[in-house]
Amino acid sequence: MGIAVWIGRAIFIVIWGVLAANIVAPFPGKWFAFFLMLTAIVIILHAIQLLMFVTVYKPHLQWRRGDYWQILLFGVVGWMAIMRAQAKRTRNLEHSSSDE
């Protein structure tokens, strides 16, 4: 699943690049409005995903500030990365508490 997360991130970076390019240098004709609408849809959907994930899983997982941005930028792909990192975070937390 690790490779799938990186491929998904790469795909989303390309998508965000195209959407940002439309804002910086508007595409000709009706494409500007189309890509502007797509930008709004992606932002709204990822914000809804963030709200759902935080509402349901925040009490059960160890959250970091970067996790919010990962979900907002990468959607479900970011969520997969957070879930993969939880085992490592839990081990680090247990290891640091046993050192004290």
C-alpha positions, 0 to 999 in steps of 0.5 A: 500500500505504500507505493499506492500512497505515493502514486496517489500523492503524485497524481494529486500533485499534478491535479493541484498543479493544473488547477493552480495553473488555471487560477494563475494563467486562466485557460482560454474560453470556457475552460477557465470556468470549468476548471474553476468549478472543479477547483471548488468541488475538490476543495469542498469534497476534501473539506467534507472528508476532513470533517468526517475523519476528524469527527469520527477518528480524532479520539482514537488516533494520534493526530498531528497538524500536518494530518489535517493538511494531508487530508485537505490536499490529498483526500483519501490518499492522505487518509491512507498515509495517516493510517499507515503512520499510526502504528509507527506513532504508537510505537514511538509514543510507547517507546518515549513513555517507557524511557521516562 
